[in-house]
Structure formats: structure tokens, C-alpha cells
């Protein structure tokens, strides 16, 4: 099975206000629990397509962690994203055979508020333009709840697209091909008219990654993407969610309420809504899978 989007990480200073703000925006927010051996705790926003947001905060400083460093240096917002492998060790080995060396598998886990212990494995790429892997050793349904947990008052159904800011589009595409393998659909670079941006699309099942790179040097004063790369560096920069509620299509959500994450809605097609219950993520949800996670 091809790798698909698992979750998107949003780093916040204080988890309680973030939970309240996302709930006020119409999301069903679940408390995730604590990560043993780390000072982090999290909350989840789980979608019908099986992907989710991880809102993560730190109880104590963690200067050795990249997400914490980004939070302290540049404020709240999107810091990372993960793909779901069937077997983490196999994916790491196959990527290595294609020339991409991943760090892992590394054991991780979380203790839910009800005391349930979750276990997974992670693997991380050498550069932040790529996602990390997050697969499960315990059944995924324990980590990513199903049923009513995936129903949101704002009609959110899943991730339509996730924009990834990169320095060198051709180099990033080469790394994505090595990570995803021959079955992946990786588009050719194009230039957006008048936008001074190179772009390529990587399809991940129901979601698309939009890799974007500036045509001019990083730091050009008139180029927002270049400015973004010059501060926060490579990684996720914004996303579009599918929604069943046509009233949600009103441009980007308030950054203060999303805690720095650039989020927008698009109206979901009925065909997607009909297929969401049988997403590839549900295959094997009740059995153990090898996994990963820095968070989760």
C-alpha cells in the first residue's frame, strides 16, 4: 500500500486555550494524553478520511526538540506532518534502497487520559521538506478514534491539500520519489503565472501535497514564500480542509484562533463523502501495524 497522510502537527504554547479555540471554530477536539519520556501532551482533531491534527504543547522546555525550537523562535503554527506506513522498518529499508536514508525505526508512544497505552515506531527524513513516518504497533483505532469522534459541527471531512514550502523543488521531488517509490504519483514542476512560485503536486490518496518553491532567492523582500523559508524554514505552510458545510467557505480562518496555522475550507464533493468511510486508512485499523511517531 502507498504511504498516505497520517497527521499534521501544530505546535502551541498552551494546550488548553488551543483546545478551546479549535472547539469554537467548530472542530471536535479530543484530549490525546501524555508522551512518556517527553514533556509533551496533546489533543487531536480527527477527520472522516482518517487523518488528524495533533495540537501539541510542552509542560517543560525541550531545547533538544526541533518542534519546540520552532515554537520558541517563530511562534505557534504548523511544524511537521506524518505519513502512515504499513510497516515502518520495511518502508525505511525500501527508501534506503532508493537512496534516501531515514533515521529509525524509533519506538514511541502515548498514554491516553483513560490510561490506555499506545505504542508506535517513527522514522525521520534528513531534511524537514519531507514528512516523518508514524505507524502503529498497537491498533491504530486506539490512537486515531473512529465514529462520532470524526464528526465536526463545521462539517470538516478531511485534508484536501497541504502546502509544503521547499528551497529546491527538483531536489525535494527527488527525495519524495525515493521515499514514496514507484507507486507514487509525483507531478512535474510548473510555474504559477504571476506568482513567482514553482509548484509540483504529490498525490497521497484523498489528499495532495503541494510542494512550493520560490523562483527568486530566499529572503527577497517582496516574496512571502521566500520570507517564510528564511524564517521558519522548509515544511508545511498551510492547508485546505474539505467540509460538508458550504457556509464555511469564507477564506482563511483567523490565525489567532488557529494558533498560527493557515487553514481554509473547500466544499467536499459528494463522491468523496461517500468514499470517506472506506478510506485506505481503515484497512487493518483493527489489527497491529508497525508505526512511528515523534508525536501522535
SEMIKE-762836 format. One record per residue (C-alpha): residue in three letters; residue number from 1; x, y, z. Coordinates in Angstrom, 2 decimals. Layout:
# SEMIKE-762836
@code: ALA, pos: NUM, x: X, y: Y, z: Z
...
END
This chain:
# SEMIKE-762836
@code: UNK, pos: 1, x: 0.00, y: 0.00, z: 0.00
@code: UNK, pos: 2, x: 1.27, y: 3.50, z: -0.79
@code: UNK, pos: 3, x: 2.04, y: 5.89, z: 2.03
@code: UNK, pos: 4, x: -0.87, y: 8.17, z: 2.93
@code: UNK, pos: 5, x: -1.30, y: 11.23, z: 5.13
@code: UNK, pos: 6, x: -1.43, y: 10.32, z: 8.81
@code: UNK, pos: 7, x: -1.44, y: 13.59, z: 10.73
@code: UNK, pos: 8, x: -0.38, y: 17.24, z: 10.78
@code: UNK, pos: 9, x: 1.41, y: 18.72, z: 13.79
@code: UNK, pos: 10, x: 0.51, y: 22.17, z: 15.17
@code: UNK, pos: 11, x: 2.77, y: 23.40, z: 17.99
@code: UNK, pos: 12, x: 1.14, y: 25.65, z: 20.60
@code: UNK, pos: 13, x: 2.32, y: 27.36, z: 23.77
@code: UNK, pos: 14, x: -0.60, y: 26.28, z: 25.96
@code: UNK, pos: 15, x: -2.84, y: 23.33, z: 25.14
@code: UNK, pos: 16, x: -5.97, y: 24.47, z: 26.99
@code: UNK, pos: 17, x: -6.53, y: 27.71, z: 25.01
@code: UNK, pos: 18, x: -5.78, y: 25.84, z: 21.77
@code: UNK, pos: 19, x: -8.44, y: 23.22, z: 22.60
@code: UNK, pos: 20, x: -10.96, y: 25.96, z: 23.37
@code: UNK, pos: 21, x: -10.18, y: 27.93, z: 20.21
@code: UNK, pos: 22, x: -10.41, y: 24.93, z: 17.87
@code: UNK, pos: 23, x: -13.68, y: 23.90, z: 19.53
@code: UNK, pos: 24, x: -15.00, y: 27.45, z: 19.00
@code: UNK, pos: 25, x: -14.10, y: 27.11, z: 15.29
@code: UNK, pos: 26, x: -16.40, y: 24.09, z: 15.08
@code: UNK, pos: 27, x: -13.91, y: 21.25, z: 15.48
@code: UNK, pos: 28, x: -14.48, y: 18.24, z: 17.72
@code: UNK, pos: 29, x: -11.31, y: 18.24, z: 19.84
@code: UNK, pos: 30, x: -10.21, y: 15.14, z: 21.77
@code: UNK, pos: 31, x: -7.66, y: 15.08, z: 24.55
@code: UNK, pos: 32, x: -4.83, y: 12.82, z: 23.45
@code: UNK, pos: 33, x: -2.73, y: 12.36, z: 26.59
@code: UNK, pos: 34, x: 0.95, y: 12.37, z: 27.52
@code: UNK, pos: 35, x: 4.09, y: 11.15, z: 25.72
@code: UNK, pos: 36, x: 6.20, y: 9.06, z: 28.15
@code: UNK, pos: 37, x: 9.79, y: 10.24, z: 28.37
@code: UNK, pos: 38, x: 8.92, y: 13.68, z: 26.98
@code: UNK, pos: 39, x: 7.36, y: 16.83, z: 28.43
@code: UNK, pos: 40, x: 4.63, y: 16.96, z: 25.76
@code: UNK, pos: 41, x: 0.89, y: 16.44, z: 25.87
@code: UNK, pos: 42, x: -1.55, y: 16.73, z: 23.00
@code: UNK, pos: 43, x: -5.07, y: 16.97, z: 21.68
@code: UNK, pos: 44, x: -6.45, y: 15.58, z: 18.43
@code: UNK, pos: 45, x: -8.86, y: 16.72, z: 15.72
@code: UNK, pos: 46, x: -9.69, y: 13.56, z: 13.77
@code: UNK, pos: 47, x: -11.32, y: 13.66, z: 10.34
@code: UNK, pos: 48, x: -13.54, y: 11.24, z: 8.42
@code: UNK, pos: 49, x: -10.73, y: 10.49, z: 5.96
@code: UNK, pos: 50, x: -8.62, y: 9.13, z: 8.86
@code: UNK, pos: 51, x: -6.11, y: 11.99, z: 9.01
@code: UNK, pos: 52, x: -5.92, y: 14.29, z: 12.02
@code: UNK, pos: 53, x: -4.45, y: 17.43, z: 13.56
@code: UNK, pos: 54, x: -2.16, y: 16.99, z: 16.53
@code: UNK, pos: 55, x: -2.17, y: 20.05, z: 18.80
@code: UNK, pos: 56, x: 0.98, y: 19.64, z: 20.89
@code: UNK, pos: 57, x: 2.35, y: 21.63, z: 23.83
@code: UNK, pos: 58, x: 5.21, y: 21.30, z: 26.29
@code: UNK, pos: 59, x: 4.96, y: 21.26, z: 30.07
@code: UNK, pos: 60, x: 8.70, y: 21.93, z: 30.36
@code: UNK, pos: 61, x: 11.33, y: 23.35, z: 27.98
@code: UNK, pos: 62, x: 12.74, y: 20.86, z: 25.47
@code: UNK, pos: 63, x: 15.58, y: 22.67, z: 23.67
@code: UNK, pos: 64, x: 16.75, y: 19.42, z: 22.06
@code: UNK, pos: 65, x: 13.47, y: 19.07, z: 20.10
@code: UNK, pos: 66, x: 13.08, y: 20.78, z: 16.69
@code: UNK, pos: 67, x: 9.35, y: 21.45, z: 17.14
@code: UNK, pos: 68, x: 9.99, y: 23.21, z: 20.45
@code: UNK, pos: 69, x: 12.81, y: 25.21, z: 18.85
@code: UNK, pos: 70, x: 10.46, y: 26.37, z: 16.06
@code: UNK, pos: 71, x: 7.78, y: 27.28, z: 18.58
@code: UNK, pos: 72, x: 10.18, y: 29.39, z: 20.64
@code: UNK, pos: 73, x: 11.85, y: 31.06, z: 17.67
@code: UNK, pos: 74, x: 8.85, y: 31.73, z: 15.41
@code: UNK, pos: 75, x: 5.70, y: 31.21, z: 17.43
@code: UNK, pos: 76, x: 2.79, y: 28.81, z: 17.13
@code: UNK, pos: 77, x: 1.80, y: 27.08, z: 13.92
@code: UNK, pos: 78, x: 2.40, y: 24.16, z: 11.59
@code: UNK, pos: 79, x: 5.69, y: 22.40, z: 12.33
@code: UNK, pos: 80, x: 5.52, y: 18.95, z: 10.73
@code: UNK, pos: 81, x: 3.41, y: 16.19, z: 9.22
@code: UNK, pos: 82, x: 3.47, y: 12.40, z: 9.14
@code: UNK, pos: 83, x: 2.70, y: 9.65, z: 6.67
@code: UNK, pos: 84, x: 1.28, y: 6.25, z: 7.62
@code: UNK, pos: 85, x: 3.33, y: 3.18, z: 6.64
@code: UNK, pos: 86, x: 2.08, y: -0.39, z: 6.72
@code: UNK, pos: 87, x: 5.40, y: -1.40, z: 8.22
@code: UNK, pos: 88, x: 7.92, y: 1.21, z: 9.33
@code: UNK, pos: 89, x: 11.02, y: -0.98, z: 9.10
@code: UNK, pos: 90, x: 10.09, y: -2.09, z: 5.58
@code: UNK, pos: 91, x: 9.48, y: 1.49, z: 4.44
@code: UNK, pos: 92, x: 12.82, y: 2.59, z: 5.90
@code: UNK, pos: 93, x: 14.63, y: -0.26, z: 4.15
@code: UNK, pos: 94, x: 12.95, y: 0.37, z: 0.79
@code: UNK, pos: 95, x: 13.63, y: 4.11, z: 0.95
@code: UNK, pos: 96, x: 17.28, y: 3.32, z: 1.70
@code: UNK, pos: 97, x: 17.45, y: 1.09, z: -1.35
@code: UNK, pos: 98, x: 16.23, y: 4.06, z: -3.41
@code: UNK, pos: 99, x: 18.92, y: 6.31, z: -1.93
@code: UNK, pos: 100, x: 17.06, y: 8.02, z: 0.95
@code: UNK, pos: 101, x: 18.41, y: 7.22, z: 4.41
@code: UNK, pos: 102, x: 15.83, y: 7.57, z: 7.20
@code: UNK, pos: 103, x: 16.57, y: 7.64, z: 10.92
@code: UNK, pos: 104, x: 14.60, y: 4.82, z: 12.52
@code: UNK, pos: 105, x: 12.56, y: 2.89, z: 13.33
@code: UNK, pos: 106, x: 12.40, y: 4.56, z: 16.75
@code: UNK, pos: 107, x: 9.97, y: 3.46, z: 19.45
@code: UNK, pos: 108, x: 7.40, y: 5.94, z: 20.74
@code: UNK, pos: 109, x: 4.06, y: 6.03, z: 22.45
@code: UNK, pos: 110, x: 1.38, y: 7.89, z: 24.33
@code: UNK, pos: 111, x: -0.70, y: 7.33, z: 27.44
@code: UNK, pos: 112, x: -4.32, y: 8.36, z: 26.86
@code: UNK, pos: 113, x: -6.36, y: 10.08, z: 29.57
@code: UNK, pos: 114, x: -8.17, y: 6.77, z: 30.20
@code: UNK, pos: 115, x: -4.85, y: 5.04, z: 30.90
@code: UNK, pos: 116, x: -4.64, y: 3.14, z: 27.58
@code: UNK, pos: 117, x: -1.02, y: 2.84, z: 26.43
@code: UNK, pos: 118, x: -0.31, y: 3.27, z: 22.73
@code: UNK, pos: 119, x: 2.85, y: 2.13, z: 21.01
@code: UNK, pos: 120, x: 4.30, y: 3.06, z: 17.64
@code: UNK, pos: 121, x: 7.54, y: 3.49, z: 15.74
@code: UNK, pos: 122, x: 8.77, y: 6.56, z: 13.95
@code: UNK, pos: 123, x: 11.31, y: 7.27, z: 11.25
@code: UNK, pos: 124, x: 12.56, y: 10.68, z: 10.22
@code: UNK, pos: 125, x: 13.99, y: 12.00, z: 6.97
@code: UNK, pos: 126, x: 17.23, y: 14.01, z: 6.90
@code: UNK, pos: 127, x: 15.55, y: 17.28, z: 5.86
@code: UNK, pos: 128, x: 12.30, y: 18.97, z: 7.01
@code: UNK, pos: 129, x: 10.84, y: 19.22, z: 3.49
@code: UNK, pos: 130, x: 9.92, y: 15.55, z: 3.98
@code: UNK, pos: 131, x: 7.44, y: 14.10, z: 6.48
@code: UNK, pos: 132, x: 8.23, y: 11.65, z: 9.23
@code: UNK, pos: 133, x: 6.67, y: 8.20, z: 9.34
@code: UNK, pos: 134, x: 4.15, y: 7.30, z: 12.03
@code: UNK, pos: 135, x: 2.79, y: 3.76, z: 12.12
@code: UNK, pos: 136, x: 1.23, y: 1.70, z: 14.90
@code: UNK, pos: 137, x: 2.32, y: -1.29, z: 16.94
@code: UNK, pos: 138, x: -0.96, y: -1.20, z: 18.85
@code: UNK, pos: 139, x: -4.16, y: -0.99, z: 16.74
@code: UNK, pos: 140, x: -4.49, y: 2.38, z: 15.03
@code: UNK, pos: 141, x: -8.06, y: 2.81, z: 16.25
@code: UNK, pos: 142, x: -6.63, y: 3.30, z: 19.75
@code: UNK, pos: 143, x: -4.53, y: 6.23, z: 18.52
@code: UNK, pos: 144, x: -7.00, y: 7.61, z: 15.98
@code: UNK, pos: 145, x: -10.59, y: 7.21, z: 17.23
@code: UNK, pos: 146, x: -13.45, y: 6.47, z: 14.86
@code: UNK, pos: 147, x: -17.21, y: 7.08, z: 14.89
@code: UNK, pos: 148, x: -18.58, y: 10.29, z: 16.44
@code: UNK, pos: 149, x: -15.03, y: 11.48, z: 17.22
@code: UNK, pos: 150, x: -14.71, y: 12.28, z: 13.50
@code: UNK, pos: 151, x: -17.89, y: 14.37, z: 13.25
@code: UNK, pos: 152, x: -17.42, y: 18.16, z: 13.42
@code: UNK, pos: 153, x: -20.01, y: 20.95, z: 13.75
@code: UNK, pos: 154, x: -18.20, y: 22.86, z: 10.98
@code: UNK, pos: 155, x: -18.61, y: 19.90, z: 8.61
@code: UNK, pos: 156, x: -14.86, y: 19.23, z: 8.26
@code: UNK, pos: 157, x: -14.27, y: 15.91, z: 6.48
@code: UNK, pos: 158, x: -10.53, y: 15.71, z: 5.83
@code: UNK, pos: 159, x: -7.45, y: 17.26, z: 4.29
@code: UNK, pos: 160, x: -7.81, y: 18.21, z: 0.63
@code: UNK, pos: 161, x: -4.32, y: 19.68, z: 0.25
@code: UNK, pos: 162, x: -1.26, y: 20.51, z: 2.34
@code: UNK, pos: 163, x: 1.26, y: 23.08, z: 1.09
@code: UNK, pos: 164, x: 4.94, y: 22.32, z: 1.74
@code: UNK, pos: 165, x: 7.50, y: 25.12, z: 1.43
@code: UNK, pos: 166, x: 10.81, y: 23.90, z: -0.01
@code: UNK, pos: 167, x: 14.06, y: 25.56, z: -1.06
@code: UNK, pos: 168, x: 14.82, y: 23.49, z: -4.17
@code: UNK, pos: 169, x: 11.80, y: 21.91, z: -5.86
@code: UNK, pos: 170, x: 13.72, y: 19.47, z: -8.05
@code: UNK, pos: 171, x: 15.81, y: 18.23, z: -5.12
@code: UNK, pos: 172, x: 12.73, y: 17.81, z: -2.92
@code: UNK, pos: 173, x: 10.89, y: 15.91, z: -5.65
@code: UNK, pos: 174, x: 13.82, y: 13.53, z: -5.96
@code: UNK, pos: 175, x: 13.66, y: 12.86, z: -2.21
@code: UNK, pos: 176, x: 9.88, y: 12.33, z: -2.36
@code: UNK, pos: 177, x: 10.27, y: 9.82, z: -5.18
@code: UNK, pos: 178, x: 12.83, y: 7.94, z: -3.09
@code: UNK, pos: 179, x: 10.51, y: 7.97, z: -0.07
@code: UNK, pos: 180, x: 7.29, y: 7.04, z: -1.85
@code: UNK, pos: 181, x: 8.54, y: 4.64, z: -4.51
@code: UNK, pos: 182, x: 7.28, y: 3.81, z: -7.97
@code: UNK, pos: 183, x: 3.59, y: 3.65, z: -7.00
@code: UNK, pos: 184, x: 3.50, y: 7.31, z: -6.00
@code: UNK, pos: 185, x: 2.04, y: 9.97, z: -8.27
@code: UNK, pos: 186, x: 4.58, y: 12.79, z: -8.27
@code: UNK, pos: 187, x: 3.83, y: 15.61, z: -10.68
@code: UNK, pos: 188, x: 6.24, y: 17.63, z: -12.79
@code: UNK, pos: 189, x: 7.23, y: 21.16, z: -11.70
@code: UNK, pos: 190, x: 5.23, y: 24.06, z: -13.11
@code: UNK, pos: 191, x: 5.47, y: 27.82, z: -12.68
@code: UNK, pos: 192, x: 2.44, y: 29.72, z: -11.43
@code: UNK, pos: 193, x: 1.67, y: 32.71, z: -13.66
@code: UNK, pos: 194, x: 2.49, y: 35.94, z: -11.87
@code: UNK, pos: 195, x: 3.10, y: 34.14, z: -8.62
@code: UNK, pos: 196, x: 6.88, y: 33.79, z: -8.82
@code: UNK, pos: 197, x: 6.43, y: 30.25, z: -7.49
@code: UNK, pos: 198, x: 7.43, y: 26.81, z: -8.73
@code: UNK, pos: 199, x: 4.93, y: 24.10, z: -7.77
@code: UNK, pos: 200, x: 4.52, y: 20.34, z: -8.04
@code: UNK, pos: 201, x: 1.74, y: 18.07, z: -6.74
@code: UNK, pos: 202, x: 2.31, y: 14.81, z: -4.89
@code: UNK, pos: 203, x: -0.88, y: 12.73, z: -4.57
@code: UNK, pos: 204, x: -1.42, y: 10.82, z: -1.33
@code: UNK, pos: 205, x: -4.77, y: 9.08, z: -1.74
@code: UNK, pos: 206, x: -7.53, y: 11.58, z: -0.95
@code: UNK, pos: 207, x: -5.01, y: 14.30, z: -0.06
@code: UNK, pos: 208, x: -2.49, y: 16.21, z: -2.14
@code: UNK, pos: 209, x: 0.84, y: 17.70, z: -1.15
@code: UNK, pos: 210, x: 1.60, y: 20.98, z: -2.92
@code: UNK, pos: 211, x: 5.36, y: 21.45, z: -2.96
@code: UNK, pos: 212, x: 6.15, y: 25.15, z: -3.49
@code: UNK, pos: 213, x: 9.49, y: 26.85, z: -4.03
@code: UNK, pos: 214, x: 10.34, y: 30.48, z: -4.82
@code: UNK, pos: 215, x: 11.85, y: 31.36, z: -8.18
@code: UNK, pos: 216, x: 13.98, y: 34.06, z: -6.57
@code: UNK, pos: 217, x: 16.46, y: 33.78, z: -3.74
@code: UNK, pos: 218, x: 15.25, y: 33.16, z: -0.22
@code: UNK, pos: 219, x: 14.86, y: 36.43, z: 1.65
@code: UNK, pos: 220, x: 13.64, y: 38.52, z: -1.33
@code: UNK, pos: 221, x: 11.72, y: 41.30, z: 0.47
@code: UNK, pos: 222, x: 8.66, y: 41.08, z: -1.77
@code: UNK, pos: 223, x: 8.26, y: 37.29, z: -1.74
@code: UNK, pos: 224, x: 6.17, y: 35.85, z: 1.12
@code: UNK, pos: 225, x: 7.21, y: 32.27, z: 0.38
@code: UNK, pos: 226, x: 10.89, y: 33.22, z: 0.35
@code: UNK, pos: 227, x: 10.39, y: 35.15, z: 3.59
@code: UNK, pos: 228, x: 8.71, y: 32.13, z: 5.14
@code: UNK, pos: 229, x: 11.59, y: 29.87, z: 4.13
@code: UNK, pos: 230, x: 14.06, y: 32.40, z: 5.51
@code: UNK, pos: 231, x: 12.43, y: 32.30, z: 8.94
@code: UNK, pos: 232, x: 10.61, y: 29.04, z: 9.66
@code: UNK, pos: 233, x: 12.50, y: 27.05, z: 7.03
@code: UNK, pos: 234, x: 11.14, y: 24.16, z: 4.99
@code: UNK, pos: 235, x: 7.97, y: 22.33, z: 5.95
@code: UNK, pos: 236, x: 4.17, y: 22.60, z: 5.98
@code: UNK, pos: 237, x: 2.93, y: 26.15, z: 5.42
@code: UNK, pos: 238, x: -0.87, y: 25.87, z: 5.06
@code: UNK, pos: 239, x: -3.70, y: 23.51, z: 4.24
@code: UNK, pos: 240, x: -7.21, y: 23.22, z: 2.84
@code: UNK, pos: 241, x: -9.87, y: 21.11, z: 4.54
@code: UNK, pos: 242, x: -12.90, y: 19.57, z: 2.88
@code: UNK, pos: 243, x: -16.17, y: 20.46, z: 4.53
@code: UNK, pos: 244, x: -19.79, y: 19.43, z: 4.04
@code: UNK, pos: 245, x: -20.91, y: 22.92, z: 5.12
@code: UNK, pos: 246, x: -20.99, y: 25.42, z: 2.25
@code: UNK, pos: 247, x: -21.10, y: 28.25, z: 4.79
@code: UNK, pos: 248, x: -17.52, y: 27.53, z: 5.82
@code: UNK, pos: 249, x: -16.03, y: 28.69, z: 2.51
@code: UNK, pos: 250, x: -15.02, y: 32.18, z: 3.61
@code: UNK, pos: 251, x: -11.24, y: 32.34, z: 3.19
@code: UNK, pos: 252, x: -8.53, y: 31.60, z: 5.73
@code: UNK, pos: 253, x: -9.57, y: 31.10, z: 9.33
@code: UNK, pos: 254, x: -8.44, y: 33.58, z: 11.98
@code: UNK, pos: 255, x: -4.76, y: 32.86, z: 12.67
@code: UNK, pos: 256, x: -5.21, y: 33.83, z: 16.31
@code: UNK, pos: 257, x: -7.88, y: 31.13, z: 16.70
@code: UNK, pos: 258, x: -5.92, y: 28.51, z: 14.72
@code: UNK, pos: 259, x: -2.75, y: 29.33, z: 16.70
@code: UNK, pos: 260, x: -0.73, y: 30.29, z: 13.65
@code: UNK, pos: 261, x: -1.87, y: 27.50, z: 11.32
@code: UNK, pos: 262, x: -3.06, y: 28.72, z: 7.90
@code: UNK, pos: 263, x: -6.35, y: 26.82, z: 7.38
@code: UNK, pos: 264, x: -9.05, y: 27.18, z: 4.73
@code: UNK, pos: 265, x: -12.13, y: 25.19, z: 3.70
@code: UNK, pos: 266, x: -13.40, y: 23.92, z: 0.37
@code: UNK, pos: 267, x: -16.75, y: 22.28, z: -0.25
@code: UNK, pos: 268, x: -16.45, y: 18.49, z: -0.31
@code: UNK, pos: 269, x: -17.75, y: 16.59, z: -3.30
@code: UNK, pos: 270, x: -20.46, y: 14.05, z: -2.54
@code: UNK, pos: 271, x: -18.31, y: 11.35, z: -4.12
@code: UNK, pos: 272, x: -15.60, y: 11.97, z: -1.52
@code: UNK, pos: 273, x: -18.11, y: 11.90, z: 1.31
@code: UNK, pos: 274, x: -19.42, y: 8.54, z: 0.11
@code: UNK, pos: 275, x: -15.91, y: 7.11, z: -0.06
@code: UNK, pos: 276, x: -14.55, y: 8.52, z: 3.20
@code: UNK, pos: 277, x: -15.84, y: 5.65, z: 5.34
@code: UNK, pos: 278, x: -13.84, y: 3.18, z: 3.24
@code: UNK, pos: 279, x: -10.60, y: 5.18, z: 3.21
@code: UNK, pos: 280, x: -7.42, y: 3.11, z: 2.86
@code: UNK, pos: 281, x: -6.60, y: 4.18, z: 6.43
@code: UNK, pos: 282, x: -9.42, y: 1.96, z: 7.69
@code: UNK, pos: 283, x: -7.84, y: -1.15, z: 6.16
@code: UNK, pos: 284, x: -6.27, y: -3.03, z: 9.02
@code: UNK, pos: 285, x: -7.37, y: -0.42, z: 11.56
@code: UNK, pos: 286, x: -8.29, y: -3.15, z: 13.98
@code: UNK, pos: 287, x: -5.01, y: -5.01, z: 13.78
@code: UNK, pos: 288, x: -1.50, y: -4.05, z: 14.82
@code: UNK, pos: 289, x: 0.66, y: -2.19, z: 12.32
@code: UNK, pos: 290, x: 4.26, y: -1.13, z: 12.55
@code: UNK, pos: 291, x: 4.36, y: 2.60, z: 13.13
@code: UNK, pos: 292, x: 6.23, y: 5.68, z: 14.13
@code: UNK, pos: 293, x: 5.85, y: 8.96, z: 15.78
@code: UNK, pos: 294, x: 7.70, y: 11.87, z: 17.18
@code: UNK, pos: 295, x: 4.28, y: 12.89, z: 18.42
@code: UNK, pos: 296, x: 0.99, y: 11.16, z: 17.74
END
